[in-house]
Amino acid sequence: MAAEPETKKVSPWKKLGSSSPVWEKDDLAEFFHWAKQGLGVLVGLLCGVLAVQGFAGFALFAAAAFFGTVTITRKLEAEEVYDSVFEAVQEGFMPGMFTFILVWALTYTGVHF
């Protein structure tokens, strides 16, 4: 039996720096998952410091996640990987939302109480 050569998996973060990366669905899913985690931290800090309350905070995160995903998907020329833009938006949305709520609540409490 001949051993099959191992294909070295390239990190999605390294693909960002290459001139013409080939994106697979798993790579984009991992990228969007971690990007939305980071976005959740940033928007959570912003909402906590600015004392945003209620639905406005959730709407702000959802809008940032939607427009950020659409922009990144178009910039990476990865529209053909997903069947629709909304499929790309859903990747990592709920974990990002959890991170957002956690950081928002902790920052709001720490700054305003």
Secondary structure as the mmCIF struct_conf table of DSSP 4:
data_model
#
loop_
_struct_conf.conf_type_id
_struct_conf.id
_struct_conf.beg_label_comp_id
_struct_conf.beg_label_asym_id
_struct_conf.beg_label_seq_id
_struct_conf.end_label_comp_id
_struct_conf.end_label_asym_id
_struct_conf.end_label_seq_id
HELX_LH_PP_P HELX_LH_PP_P1 ALA A 2 SER A 11
HELX_RH_AL_P HELX_RH_AL_P1 PRO A 12 GLY A 17
BEND BEND1 SER A 18 SER A 20
HELX_LH_PP_P HELX_LH_PP_P2 PRO A 21 TRP A 23
HELX_RH_AL_P HELX_RH_AL_P2 LYS A 25 VAL A 49
TURN_TY1_P TURN_TY1_P1 LEU A 50 ALA A 51
TURN_TY1_P TURN_TY1_P2 GLY A 54 GLY A 54
HELX_RH_AL_P HELX_RH_AL_P3 PHE A 55 LYS A 75
TURN_TY1_P TURN_TY1_P3 LEU A 76 GLU A 77
TURN_TY1_P TURN_TY1_P4 GLU A 79 VAL A 81
BEND BEND2 TYR A 82 SER A 84
HELX_RH_AL_P HELX_RH_AL_P4 VAL A 85 GLN A 90
TURN_TY1_P TURN_TY1_P5 GLU A 91 GLY A 92
HELX_RH_AL_P HELX_RH_AL_P5 PHE A 93 HIS A 112
#
